[in-house]
Amino acid sequence: MISEIIVDVTPKEVLIAVLEDRILVEFQRETRNESYAVGDIYFGKVKKILPGLNAAFIDVGYKKEGFLHYQDLGPNFNTQQKYLKRILSGDKKNTQFSKLSILPELQKDGKIADVLTTGEEVLVQIAKEPISTKGPRLTAELSFAGRNLVLMPFSDKVSVSSKIKSNEERARLRQLIQSVKSRNFGVIVRTSAEGKRVAELDHELKILQKRFDDNVYKLSKTKAPSLFYEETSRMVALLRDVLNSTFEHIFINNVDVYKNILDYVSLIAPDQKGIVKHYAGELPIFDHFAVTKQIKSSLARTVTFKNGAYLIIEHTEAMHVIDVNSGNRTTKNGSEPEANSFNVNLAAANELARQLRLRDMGGIIVVDFIDMTDAANRQKLYEHMATVMSRDRARHNILPLSKFGLMQITRQRVRPVLDVETSETCPTCFGTGHARPSILFTDTLEEKLDTLTNKLHVKNFILRIHPYVYAYVSRGFISMMRRWKWKYSRNLKVIPDQSLGFLEYKFYDSDNNEFEVNEKVEIK
């Protein structure tokens, strides 16, 4: 399997696509001014205690308070609060972290009202991003994730990933980390640490400890609510979690982001830094790698997958519901309906596993497969679903088919499900239902070109249009596009863009900033 990462950096957001054998399997969108991402740590204040829920609402600066349950305080919460109060009091003599004494762990069946009070200041970490009308879900058990290790302050435990099967390797890693870690820091050894040398792990451990040390002493000068530590970008977090020997290319269309990612890959996997490449082509990067078409075909309500069969995906507040349909598929060589249903269900399971990763669907998922009467086929389908879901990094649980033919899946939910609008607002009438004749579309483009060059005196700019329109204006030796360059600007670039509607167009300056020119809003 060949894996690739394609990164499209725009002024407003960063789009990240993960391809496996050229098939889109993950898609992430990061708004450049986005906040409250999973992993961020906040210095918050207790707003309200909820004894009935054994939880508290914490003000972290979001419009909705974060939710902190007693079970998410962590066993060493008392130690954490003791140290936090010392920092806030300015008592520099007793703030040396290595000399902090660990207090007894919290009782598992305790009450939050006995631990927290309204107005108390706490350090909390985002466990789930704000979803729908809910605020962020919080945890007080802080962690700093690295490539091979996860550092957990206020603890002394060392845990090793259960995915490392060799008992000798598990013992080696545990002993290694115990010998190099500082006092009062717990460590989780990740699967990627298997076979790593002591110098490499020690270097990463020191970096993670420095992240904590550099931020903790700033608390005495800040007021709650405020950001204590900001997790790395989704691009870096994705690389940290998924980068392995199967990745052959990482293409990025922005020079600054390219340099940052190159530096990061050089740090975590020096032998793979050659796979990071800057894309400088004229075509939009997602069009060049056929990502745009896959996004539009894969993220709609109805998703076709094989020989006319399709999925219908519905999202509700409580769960996601998926219906499997055979469509106009016909049986081959007179095969039995049972065999046909089984084959459709197997193909649907493959597409379903991809859709869960692609849309980052979490919570409860109920799948209505095509009915099968053979119990052996139902068991094979369940086993196949478990196999194809094994590549999913999110924690999940799959139940066998019920007697109604329904499969229930739970999947870790840490951020809102990805919602990409695949339909297009009419770019000609803007939804009014009235439009100029389409035959005059090229006249409209020429009017805009005249405005840009002769009235606004812009000489270097880019016009993006639908590929079909591009084919029309570029046909022939003396094409319409060539005449525009002669008449208006030799520096004009016309580029086909699959993300645009049929009669939609966009103008960009030489720095790739969009000009607002359309029928409703004239450029100024």
N, C-alpha and C positions, 0 to 999 in steps of 0.2 A: 504494500500500500504506500502510495506517495502522498505526502501531506504538504499543503502550502497555506500561507497566510497572506491575504491581500488587505492592505490598509488604505482607505480613502480618507484623506484629511481635507476637510472643507473649513471655511471660516467659522461655521457655527457648530460643527460636530465632527467626530471621528467615527468612521464606519469600519468595522473589522469583520472580515469573512474568513472562515476556515474551510478549506477544501480538502477532501480525501478522494484521490483519484479523479480530480476535477469536479467532484460533486459537492455542492454546498451543504455542510453539516452543522455549522455554527455561524451565527450572525449577531454581532453586538453593536450597539449604538451608544456612543458616549457623547453627551452634550458638553460643550467646552466649559459652560458655567454650572455644570451639574454638581450638586452637593449631596450629602447624606448617602455616600456609597458604602457598601458593605466593607468592613474593616476599619473605617474611620473611628477614631476615639475622641470623645467629647468630655469636656469638663462641665457637667450639668448640675442642676439643682432639683431636689425632690419637690414636685408640685403638689402631689396628692397621694395619700396612702389609701389603698383599697383592700381592707381586711377580708371582705367577702371573696375576692379573687386571689388573695394572698400576693398582691402585686402593688406596684406604684407607678404613677405617671411622672416622668422625668422631663424637665424643660431642657432641651438641647439647642434651642434657637429655631426649631422648625415650627410651622404654624400649628401642627398637631403635636402634643407631647408624646415622647417615646414611652413604650410599654416595657416595664422591667418586672419579671416574675421572680418570686423568691428562689425558685430552682435555678435561675440564671445569675444569681449573685456570685456563685462559685464558692468552693469550700473555704478559701482563704480571704473572704471579704473583710473580716474584722481586721486582719493584718494590713490589708490595703488601706482601709479607712484610718487606721492608726498612723500609717506612714503619711497619708495625705494631710492629716491634721497637723503633723509636724512640719511639713513643707509650708502649709498655709500660715502657720504661726511664725515662720521665719527663724525657727530654732535650728541654726546651721550646725550646731554641735551634734545633734542626734539625727541628722538626715543622711548619714552615710549608709547606703543601701545594704552593703554586705554585712553590717553590724546589726541590722534589724532583726529582732527576735520574732519568730513565727508564732502567732497565737493559735489556740485550738481551733479546729475546723468547725464550720457551722453544722448544726444538726440538719439532717435531710428533711425532717418533718417539722421544722420550725415555722415561726410566724414572722412575716416581714415587718409588722408593727413593732416587734421587739428588737429589730435591727436598724431600721431607718426611721427618721422623723421628718416631718414637713419642713422644708427650708434647708435641709442638710445638703452639702455639696458632695458629689460623687463623680468618679471616673467611669464612663460607660462606653461600650463599643457597639457599633451598628451591626446587628446580626441579620436583619432583613430590612431592605429599603422600604420607604413608605409605599404602600399598595392601596389603591382605591382611596377610600376615605380614612384609612388607618394611618397613624403615625409610624415611625420606625420601630422595629422590635429591637430591644437592647439586651446586652449582657454585660455584667460587671467583671467577668472572667476575661481579662485582657490577654491578647496574643499579638505577636509580631511575626508575620509569615515571611519566610525566605524560600529559596529554591530547594534546599535540602532539610531545613530545620524550621520549627515553629517555636519561638521563645515565649514563655509564659511567666511574667514576673510574679512575685509573692508565692512561689512554690519551689520545691526542691526535687520534684519527681522527674524521672526520665522515662519516657514511653517510646516504644518503637512500633512503626506501622505494622499492622497484622498482615499486610500484603508481602512483607519480606518473610519468606517461608523458612529459610535456613536458620536453624537454631544457633549455629556457630556465628553466623553473620549478625544475628540479633544480639548475641552476647558481646560480640566485638564492638558493635556500635554503642551499646549501652555503657560498656566500660570506658570506651573512648570519650563519650560525652561527659560522663561523670568526672573524668580526670581533667577536662579543660574548662568546664562551665564554672561560672562564678556562683557564690553562695546566694540563696534566695531567688534563683532563676530556675524554673522548670523548663524542660525541653521535650518537644515531640519530634522524633526522627521520622522524616517522610520517606516514602518508598524510593524516591530518586537518590537518596543517600547511600543506597546499597553499593558496596564496593568502593566508596569514596575514601580518600586518604585523610589522615588526621589533620594535616596542614590546611587542606581545603575546607573541612568542616569547622576547624578552629577559627579560620579567617571569617567565615560567614557568621559564626556565633558572635564574634567581636563586633561585627557590623550591626547585628540586631540589638545587642546590648547598648551600643552607642546611640541607636535610635531612641531607646527608652531614656537613657541618661541625658541626652541633649534636650529632651522635651520636658522632663519632670521638673527641672528647676525653674522653668518659666511659669509654673503655676502660681507662685507667690506674687507675680506681677499681673495676673489676669483675673478677670471676674467671670463667674458663671452666668449664662451659658457661653461657652467658647470652644473652638476646635483645639484639641490637644495634639492629635497626630493625624495626618492625612495619609490614607493608604495610597499606594502607587496607582497609576492609571490602569484602566482595564486592559490596555494593550500589554503593559508590563506584567500585570497579574496573570493574564492569559499565557504569556510566554513562560512565566515562572511555573505554571501548573502543567502545561501540555508539551513544551518543547522536548523533543526526543530525536532519536536518530532517523525517524521516518520523514522528518521535515526536510525538504529540499530547497524551498524558496520562501523568503519573506519579502514581498514587494511593498514599497511605501512611496507615495507620490509627493511627499513633503520632505524637503532637505533637512529641516531642523529635527523633525520626528525621526527621520532616517538615522541621523547621527546619534540621537538618544538611544534608539533601539540597538544600533550597532555597538555602542558602548556597553549596554546592558548584556547583550548576548556575548560580547567579548569577556565580560566578567563571569557569567554563569556557565558558559560553554565555549571556551576559546576556540576549540577545534571546529565549531560551527559558524563562526562569525562570517565566513564567506557566503552563507546563504542569504544574508541580509543585503538587499539590492534596492537602489533608488530607481523608481520608474519615472522616466522623463518623456514618455510618448505623448503625442497630441490627443489621441483618443482618451476619453475618461477611463481611469484605471479599471473600474468595474465592468465597463463595456469590453475592454481589451481582453479581460480574462473570463468573459461570459458570465459574470456574477449578476448583473442587472436582470437579465432574462430569467435566471433561476430564482431570484428574489420575487419577481412578479408572478411566476408560475407556482412557487412553493408556499407562499404566505397568504394565499387567498382562502376564503371559506371552504371552497371545494378544491381538492388536490387530486389530480389523476396520477396514477403510478404505474399501471401495467395493463396493456391490452384492453383499455377502456374502463378498467376498474378504478374506483376513486374513493376518497375519504371526504366526509363532511365534518368539519370541526367547528364546534360551538363553544363559546366561553360564557360562563355564568359567574356570579359572585362566589358561589360555593364550590364549583367544580368545573372541569372541562369534560365535554361529552363528545365522543367521536363515533361516527357511524361508518361501517365498512359496506360498500356496495360493489357488486360485480359489474354494474353498468351494462354495456352491450356485449360483454365478453361471451363467447360461445365455447362450448366444450369441444375438445379436439379428439379426433379419431374415435368418436362415440364413447368417450370416457364417462363414467358415472357422475351424476350431480354431486355426490359426496366427495369424490376426488377433485372435482372442479372447485368446490367450495373450500376444500383444504388448501389447494394451491393458491387461490385468491387470498385466503387468510394469511398464509405464509408470506406472500408478497406484501400484504398490508402491514404485517408486523415489522418488516424491514423499513417501510416508509414511516410507520408510526414512531419507531425508535429514532429515526432521523428528525422527524417533526418535533419531538419532545426536546431534543437538543437545540434544534434550529430556533424554535420559538421560546425556549427556556420556560416551558410550561411546568408549573409546580402545583403542589397541593394534591387534590384528588382528581384522578383521570379515570373515566369510565368508558370502556370501548365495547361497542356492540358489533362483534364479529358475525359473519354469516353462519347460520345454524349448521351444526354438524352432529350427526347421530352417533358416530363411532367414538367411544370413549378414548380409544387409543389415539385417534387424531387430535382430540382435544388436549390430551396430555403432551403430544408432540408439539402442538402449537404453543403451549405454555413454556415448554423447555426451549423452543426456538426463540420466543420472546425474551426469555432470560438471557440467552446467549447474545442476541443482538443488542441488548441493553447493557451488556458488560462493559462496553467502551464509554458509557456515560459517566462523567466524573461526579455528577450530582448523586447524593444518596437517594436510593429508591427501593421500593418494595413491590413485588408483583404477586398477585393471588391467582390461583388457577381459575379457569372459566366456571362460572356458576351454572346452575341448571337452566338458567334463562339465556345462556350463551354470552354473558357479560364478563369482561375481565376488568378487575379493579387494580389500579396502580397508584401508589403515592410516590411523589418525587419532591425532593428538597426544594423549597420555595424561598428564595432570598431576594428576589426583585420582581417587579411587575412583568407579566408575560409580554413578550415582544409583539407590538402591534404595528404592522406596516400597512399603510393604505395602498392597496394595489389598483384600485379603480382611479380614474382620472377625471378631474373637473374639466369640462370643455374649455380649452384655452382660447376658443374663438368667441364664444358668447358669454363666458364666465357664469354659466348657469342661468342666464336670463331666457334662453330659448330663442333669441334673435341674434343673427350673425350676418356679417358681410359675406358676399358670395366667395366661396373658396377659391375661385379662379383669380380673385384679386389678392390672394395671400402674398404672392411675390411682390406685388405693388406695395403692400404694407411694409414688407421687409426693406424695400428700397427707400421708402419714406423715412424709416428709422435710420438707415445708413446715411441718408442725406442730412438728417438732423444731427447725428453724431459728428460727422466730418465737417460740414459747412457751417453749422450754427454753434456747436460746442467745441469744434476744432480738436476732436479726438482722432488721433492717427493710428495708434496701436490698440487694437481691440479684437476680440474673438466673438464670433457668432456661432451659437450651438443650435442645431435644428434636428428634427427627427430624421433617421436614416433614409426613409422614403423620399422626404423632401430634399435631402442632400443629393440623392441619386438624380432627382429631377433637375436641380440647379447646376449640377456639375456635368451633365451629359453633353457630348459633342466637344469638338476642338475649341470652338469659340463659344464656350458655355456661358450661362448667365453669371455664374460665380466669377469667371475670368473678366467679364465686362464690368462687374462691380468693382473688382480690384483696379482696373484701368481708370474707372470713373471716380472712385471715392478714395481708396487707400490701398497702396501696394502691400501694406502691412496687415491687411485684413486676413484673418484666418477663419475658415468655415469648417466646423467639426460636427460630424454626426454624433448624436447622443441618444442612446436607447431609453434613458429615463424620462424623456420628454414626450408629451402627447403629440398626435399627428400634426396639428397646426400650431404647435407651441414653439416658442423661440426664446433664447436668452442671450444677452450681451454681457461679456466680461472684459475687464481691462487687462493689462499685461501682468498684473499681480493676482489675477484670478478672482477679483472682486466683482460681484455682479452689478450691472447697471439696471436700475428699475425702469425698464421700458416696455410698456404693453398698452393695450387699448384703453385701460382705465387710468393708469398713472403715467404721466409723461415724465421723462427724465429731466432733471433740473441741474 
